[in-house]
């Protein structure tokens, strides 16, 4: 099911009026390690994650057979994982996969799926010793059209793309499906040679071979990846290689019959990349390449979000970008997704409670970009100060509805307005407290320390305290974990209770308030 993604999109519509251009909804989206395995430590998605090992790498091979309507994808995933204890048996996250065989270190292993817990239990021929790096090979078939929440249906009834965030990767390949266990990835996507289909994936293309009627496209990540950030797609696409920007290759993928529908939108990336990677903002691009995948969808099989930060190849609903010729309608959202390359991709939230680090930062820089360009939000805000005053007014309501910024009440709250607007509000408050220069030092120090790693909210607080000193840590803890909205530095007249004072029902109050209602509905032009 795609329940969490769809809920996220509905709640995240609030963002489109500020950071995004006119659009229907925001995206749910969303080693130099140490790589950490184990079960999820956040109370969110408690069934995800597995004890006893840490995954170092995945090699995912998919053979796309469109003629087989029941199981059009025949796949093999090879996992290399280091045991942190002796393992007589272990589990992987897996759901909706028809597993046909499992081996551990080349020897046949017993396996048993648990559909209720979305696990695959594996019992090797002999126990795996502590410290040993085992190789686990799982063969399976899967139907991307069958409703697994990690898949995007494309074309009329064939093709696929992946949208695994937050909890759908294990419906695509067996894995340790938690953001803290980043790993290296290799992909092999095979498609019928005479079909007009191609295969693309996260990372850089490292090979292409045609044999026995199939063409295989190989991609490899140069930076570790969280499972929820994986992109694998097959279908009738064409690859457009744009000029590199400061040495960063730009690779876009659009439907083969798109013509010039995406030319204007894709042409915006270069200037956006130069803007956000400048020394005064986030600095050098942190992964090996960037690009946009405009998924080949049809009116009968749309997906109900705008974009998703799959690593090195951001997934977009094609209707959002197609035939657009006004930058202010799409560019701020494109910057939001681009900013995820730093916050969310290179530096990944350690648990889903830390998701504000990803969405809050992406939206913060999208807002900065919007107002620097002089583009007002749908609610009339023309500056960051005006936008944050609106978000501040809803602060207590958001905390009541969704929980504190870094402590979401439940899975639905992970992608709520608290992440998309409450997150930027925290960053704005920090910037107001310490000044722009120190704020920038905090941001760059955090990104440098956690490049290619996962980081928690407390990690961000620690870095901020080290850089800015004083009571910065206490200040951030109040903003991130408090049940009421703290005073905004420099703005003693701002009141966080202007909405909740009108009603004891925060949801009703938010729906009635004109400025907040415009955020929740997004822009009318869709």
C-alpha positions in Angstrom: 0.0 0.0 0.0 1.0 3.6 -0.4 -0.8 4.9 2.6 2.1 6.8 4.2 3.2 8.4 1.0 -0.3 9.6 0.2 -0.9 10.9 3.7 2.4 12.7 3.5 1.4 14.4 0.2 -1.9 15.6 1.5 -0.3 17.2 4.6 2.6 18.5 2.7 0.4 20.5 0.4 0.9 23.3 2.9 4.4 23.8 1.6 3.5 24.5 -2.0 2.1 27.9 -1.1 5.4 29.0 0.3 8.4 27.1 -1.1 6.8 25.5 -4.1 5.3 27.1 -7.1 1.7 26.6 -8.2 1.1 22.9 -7.8 -1.2 20.3 -6.4 1.0 18.8 -3.7 4.4 18.6 -2.3 6.6 15.6 -2.5 6.5 12.9 0.1 9.1 13.4 -0.8 11.4 13.1 1.0 30.4 4.5 3.1 32.4 6.8 4.7 30.0 5.6 7.4 30.1 4.1 10.1 27.3 2.0 8.7 24.9 0.9 11.4 22.5 -1.9 11.2 20.0 -3.1 13.8 16.4 -2.4 14.3 14.8 1.0 14.0 15.3 2.9 17.2 12.5 5.4 16.5 9.0 4.4 17.5 8.0 5.2 14.0 7.9 2.2 11.6 8.8 -0.2 14.5 8.8 -3.3 12.3 11.6 -2.0 10.0 15.2 -3.0 10.6 16.9 -6.2 11.6 19.3 -7.2 14.4 22.6 -8.9 14.2 24.2 -7.5 11.1 25.0 -4.3 9.1 24.7 -4.3 5.3 27.7 -3.1 3.5 26.5 -3.4 -0.1 23.6 -4.5 -2.4 23.8 -5.8 -5.9 20.3 -5.6 -7.4 19.6 -7.3 -10.7 16.2 -7.0 -12.4 15.1 -8.6 -15.6 12.0 -6.9 -17.0 9.7 -9.3 -18.9 6.6 -7.3 -20.0 5.1 -10.3 -21.6 4.7 -12.0 -18.2 1.7 -10.1 -16.7 1.8 -12.0 -13.4 5.5 -11.6 -12.6 7.1 -9.1 -15.1 10.2 -8.6 -13.0 12.6 -11.5 -12.3 15.2 -10.3 -9.8 18.2 -11.3 -7.7 19.6 -9.3 -4.8 23.0 -10.0 -3.4 23.7 -8.6 0.0 27.0 -8.4 1.7 26.6 -7.9 5.4 28.9 -8.1 8.5 27.5 -10.1 11.4 27.6 -8.2 14.8 26.9 -11.4 16.7 26.7 -15.1 15.9 23.7 -15.7 13.7 21.9 -19.1 13.7 19.2 -17.3 11.7 18.4 -13.7 10.8 15.7 -11.6 9.1 15.5 -9.2 6.2 12.7 -6.7 5.5 10.7 -8.0 2.6 7.1 -7.8 1.5 5.2 -8.7 -1.7 8.2 -10.6 -3.1 7.8 -14.1 -4.3 11.1 -15.6 -3.1 12.2 -18.7 -4.9 15.7 -19.3 -3.3 18.2 -18.0 -0.8 21.8 -18.8 -0.4 24.3 -17.7 2.3 27.9 -17.8 1.3 27.0 -19.9 -1.7 25.1 -22.6 0.3 21.4 -23.2 0.2 19.6 -21.6 3.1 16.1 -22.3 4.5 13.8 -19.3 4.3 10.3 -18.4 5.4 8.3 -15.2 4.6 6.2 -13.5 7.3 3.7 -11.4 5.5 2.2 -9.9 8.6 5.6 -8.6 9.9 6.9 -8.0 6.3 10.0 -10.1 7.1 12.0 -12.9 5.4 13.5 -15.2 7.9 16.7 -16.9 6.7 18.4 -19.9 8.4 21.9 -20.7 6.9 23.3 -24.2 6.7 25.7 -23.3 9.5 25.7 -20.4 12.0 27.3 -17.2 10.7 30.2 -16.2 13.1 30.4 -12.8 14.7 32.6 -10.5 12.5 32.1 -12.5 9.4 31.0 -10.7 6.2 28.3 -13.0 4.8 27.0 -12.9 1.2 23.2 -13.5 1.0 21.7 -14.1 -2.4 17.9 -13.9 -2.8 16.1 -14.8 -6.0 12.5 -13.7 -6.4 9.9 -12.4 -8.8 7.6 -9.4 -8.3 4.9 -7.5 -10.1 5.4 -3.7 -10.0 1.8 -3.3 -11.1 0.6 -5.3 -8.1 0.3 -2.4 -5.7 3.5 -2.7 -3.7 4.0 0.7 -2.0 7.6 1.1 -3.2 6.7 0.9 -6.9 5.4 3.6 -9.3 3.2 2.1 -12.1 4.2 3.6 -15.5 3.0 3.3 -19.0 -0.4 1.8 -19.8 0.3 -1.5 -18.0 4.0 -1.9 -18.3 7.2 -0.4 -17.0 8.0 0.8 -13.5 9.9 3.3 -11.4 10.6 3.3 -7.7 9.3 5.6 -4.9 10.4 3.8 -1.7 10.3 6.6 0.8 9.6 6.0 3.7 8.9 2.3 4.1 8.6 0.8 0.6 12.1 -0.3 -0.4 11.6 -3.8 0.9 8.6 -4.2 -1.5 11.2 -3.7 -4.3 14.2 -5.7 -3.0 14.9 -7.5 0.3 16.9 -5.3 2.6 17.6 -3.7 6.0 15.1 -1.0 5.4 16.2 1.7 7.8 17.8 5.1 6.8 20.7 4.6 9.2 22.1 1.6 7.4 23.5 3.3 4.3 25.3 1.0 1.9 26.9 0.8 -1.6 24.7 -0.2 -4.5 25.1 -1.8 -7.9 22.2 -2.2 -10.3 21.7 -4.4 -13.4 18.5 -3.7 -15.3 17.7 -6.0 -18.2 15.0 -5.2 -20.8 14.1 -6.9 -24.1 16.4 -5.6 -26.8 13.6 -5.1 -29.3 11.1 -3.4 -27.0 12.3 0.2 -27.1 12.7 0.1 -23.3 15.8 1.1 -21.4 16.9 0.7 -17.8 18.1 3.5 -15.5 19.1 3.7 -11.9 20.7 5.8 -9.2 24.4 6.3 -9.6 26.6 6.4 -12.7 26.2 4.2 -15.7 29.1 1.8 -15.8 28.2 -0.6 -18.6 25.7 -1.8 -21.2 25.6 -5.2 -22.8 23.2 -7.0 -25.2 23.0 -10.8 -25.0 20.3 -13.4 -25.7 17.7 -10.9 -26.6 18.1 -8.7 -23.5 20.1 -5.4 -23.0 21.5 -5.0 -19.5 22.2 -1.5 -18.2 24.6 -1.3 -15.2 24.7 1.5 -12.7 26.8 1.9 -9.5 26.7 4.4 -6.7 29.8 6.2 -5.8 28.4 7.3 -2.4 26.5 5.2 0.1 22.8 5.2 -0.1 19.8 4.6 2.2 17.4 2.0 0.9 14.6 4.6 0.8 16.6 6.7 -1.7 17.0 4.0 -4.4 15.8 4.7 -7.9 15.4 1.9 -10.5 13.3 2.5 -13.6 12.5 0.6 -16.9 10.4 1.8 -19.8 10.3 3.8 -23.0 12.6 6.6 -22.0 15.4 8.7 -23.4 18.4 10.0 -21.5 19.3 13.6 -21.9 22.9 14.5 -20.9 23.1 18.2 -20.1 26.4 20.2 -19.8 28.1 19.5 -16.5 28.0 22.2 -13.9 31.2 22.8 -12.0 32.2 19.2 -12.9 28.8 17.7 -11.9 27.3 15.6 -14.7 23.6 16.3 -15.3 21.6 13.3 -16.5 17.9 13.7 -17.1 15.5 10.9 -18.1 12.1 11.6 -19.9 9.6 9.6 -21.8 10.9 8.7 -25.3 8.0 10.5 -27.0 8.2 13.6 -24.8 9.5 15.9 -27.6 10.2 19.3 -26.1 7.7 19.1 -23.2 10.4 19.2 -20.6 13.0 21.3 -22.3 12.3 24.5 -20.3 12.0 22.8 -16.9 15.2 20.8 -17.3 17.0 23.9 -18.5 16.5 25.5 -15.0 18.7 22.9 -13.2 22.1 24.5 -14.1 21.4 27.9 -12.6 19.8 26.3 -9.5 22.8 24.1 -9.0 25.1 27.1 -9.2 23.0 29.0 -6.8 22.7 26.4 -4.1 26.3 25.0 -4.3 27.9 28.5 -3.9 30.2 28.9 -0.9 27.7 31.2 0.7 25.1 28.4 0.7 25.7 24.7 0.8 29.0 24.3 -1.1 30.2 21.6 -3.5 27.6 19.1 -4.8 28.0 16.1 -2.5 27.2 13.1 -4.8 28.4 12.0 -8.2 25.6 13.3 -10.5 22.2 14.9 -10.6 19.2 14.7 -12.8 15.4 14.4 -13.1 13.3 11.4 -14.0 10.0 12.4 -15.4 8.2 9.1 -14.9 6.2 7.8 -17.8 2.7 7.9 -16.3 -0.7 7.9 -17.9 -4.0 9.6 -16.8 -5.3 6.2 -15.7 -2.3 5.5 -13.5 -1.0 8.8 -12.0 0.9 9.1 -8.8 -0.3 11.7 -6.3 2.8 13.6 -5.4 5.1 16.1 -7.2 8.6 14.9 -6.6 10.8 12.6 -4.5 14.5 12.9 -3.8 15.7 9.5 -5.1 19.5 9.6 -5.0 21.1 11.3 -8.1 17.9 11.0 -10.1 15.0 12.9 -8.6 11.6 11.4 -9.4 8.9 13.8 -10.7 5.3 13.5 -11.7 5.6 14.5 -15.4 2.5 16.6 -15.4 4.2 19.0 -12.9 7.1 19.9 -15.2 5.7 19.3 -18.7 5.1 22.4 -20.9 5.9 24.8 -18.1 7.6 28.1 -19.3 7.3 30.2 -16.1 10.2 29.6 -13.6 8.3 30.8 -10.6 5.7 28.0 -11.1 8.2 25.2 -10.7 11.7 26.4 -9.8 11.3 26.8 -6.0 10.1 23.2 -5.8 13.0 22.1 -8.0 15.4 23.8 -5.6 13.7 22.0 -2.7 14.4 18.6 -4.4 17.9 19.7 -5.3 18.6 20.8 -1.7 17.9 17.2 -0.7 21.1 16.2 -2.3 22.8 17.7 0.8 20.1 17.2 3.4 18.4 13.8 3.0 20.7 12.2 0.5 24.3 12.9 1.4 23.4 13.4 5.1 20.5 11.1 5.8 18.2 11.3 8.8 19.2 8.6 11.3 15.5 7.7 12.1 12.2 8.9 10.7 11.8 11.1 13.8 14.8 13.1 12.4 13.0 13.7 9.1 12.8 17.5 9.7 16.5 17.6 9.0 15.7 16.6 5.5 12.4 18.3 4.7 13.0 21.3 6.9 16.3 22.1 5.3 15.1 21.5 1.8 12.1 23.8 2.3 14.2 26.4 4.1 16.6 26.8 1.1 13.6 26.7 -1.3 12.1 29.6 0.5 15.3 31.6 0.5 15.5 31.0 -3.2 11.9 32.0 -3.8 12.2 35.3 -2.0 15.6 36.1 -3.4 14.0 35.8 -6.8 11.2 38.1 -5.8 8.4 35.6 -6.2 5.6 35.9 -3.7 3.9 32.9 -2.1 0.3 32.0 -2.8 -0.7 33.5 0.6 0.9 36.8 -0.3 4.2 36.5 1.7 7.0 38.2 -0.2 9.8 37.7 2.3 11.1 35.0 4.5 10.1 37.0 7.6 6.5 37.2 6.4 6.4 33.5 5.6 7.9 32.5 8.9 5.5 34.8 10.8 2.6 32.8 9.3 4.2 29.5 10.2 5.0 30.8 13.7 1.3 31.7 14.2 0.4 28.0 13.5 3.3 26.7 15.7 1.3 25.6 18.7 -1.4 24.1 16.5 1.2 22.1 14.6 2.7 20.8 17.9 -0.8 19.8 19.1 -1.7 18.1 15.9 1.6 16.4 15.0 3.9 16.6 18.0 7.2 18.6 18.4 9.3 19.2 15.3 11.7 16.4 16.1 9.2 14.1 17.8 6.4 13.3 15.4 3.3 11.7 17.1 2.9 9.0 14.5 3.8 7.9 10.9 1.4 10.4 9.3 3.1 13.2 11.1 6.5 12.4 9.6 5.5 14.4 6.4 3.2 16.9 8.1 3.3 20.6 8.0 5.4 20.4 11.1 8.3 19.0 9.0 7.7 21.2 6.0 7.0 24.5 7.8 7.9 23.8 11.4 11.3 22.6 10.3 12.2 25.8 8.4 10.8 27.8 11.3 13.4 26.2 13.7 16.2 27.0 11.2 14.9 30.6 10.9 14.8 30.9 14.7 18.4 29.6 14.9 19.5 32.1 12.2 17.8 34.9 14.1 19.6 33.9 17.3 23.1 33.4 16.1 23.2 35.6 12.9 23.6 34.5 9.3 27.4 34.0 9.5 27.3 31.6 12.5 24.2 29.9 11.0 26.1 29.2 7.8 29.1 27.9 9.8 26.7 25.5 11.6 25.2 24.2 8.4 28.5 23.6 6.6 30.1 22.1 9.7 27.2 19.7 10.0 27.3 18.7 6.3 31.0 18.2 6.5 30.9 16.0 9.5 28.0 13.8 8.3 28.7 13.7 4.6 27.8 10.1 3.4 26.5 9.3 6.9 23.2 9.4 8.8 22.7 12.0 11.5 20.2 12.5 14.3 18.5 15.6 15.6 20.9 15.5 18.6 23.9 15.4 16.2 22.7 18.6 14.7 22.2 20.2 18.1 25.7 19.1 19.2 27.3 20.7 16.1 25.4 23.9 16.5 26.4 24.1 20.1 30.1 23.5 19.2 30.0 26.2 16.5 27.9 28.9 18.2 28.5 28.2 21.9 26.4 29.7 24.6 23.0 28.3 25.2 22.5 27.2 21.5 22.0 23.6 22.5 19.3 24.4 25.0 17.7 26.9 22.6 17.4 24.2 19.9 16.1 21.5 22.2 13.3 23.8 23.2 12.4 24.5 19.6 12.7 20.9 18.5 11.3 18.9 21.4 9.1 21.5 23.2 5.3 21.1 23.3 4.8 24.9 22.9 6.5 27.3 20.5 9.3 29.3 22.0 9.7 33.0 21.6 11.1 34.1 18.3 14.4 36.0 18.6 14.1 39.5 17.4 10.3 39.3 17.1 8.8 39.7 20.5 5.5 40.7 19.0 5.0 37.3 17.3 2.4 35.2 19.0 2.2 31.4 18.5 -1.3 31.1 19.9 -3.2 33.3 17.5 -4.9 30.3 16.1 -5.3 28.0 19.0 -6.9 30.8 21.0 -9.8 30.8 18.5 -10.7 27.1 19.0 -9.9 24.1 21.1 -9.8 22.1 17.9 -6.5 22.8 16.2 -7.4 21.0 13.0 -10.7 23.0 12.7 -8.8 26.2 13.5 -6.2 25.6 10.8 -8.9 24.9 8.3 -10.7 28.1 9.1 -7.8 30.5 9.2 -7.4 32.1 5.7 -3.6 32.3 5.6 -3.2 28.7 6.8 -6.0 27.4 4.6 -4.2 28.8 1.6 -1.1 26.8 2.6 -3.0 23.6 3.1 -4.7 23.9 -0.3 -1.8 25.0 -2.3 -2.1 27.2 -5.4 -5.3 27.2 -7.4 -3.5 26.7 -10.7 -2.6 23.1 -9.8 
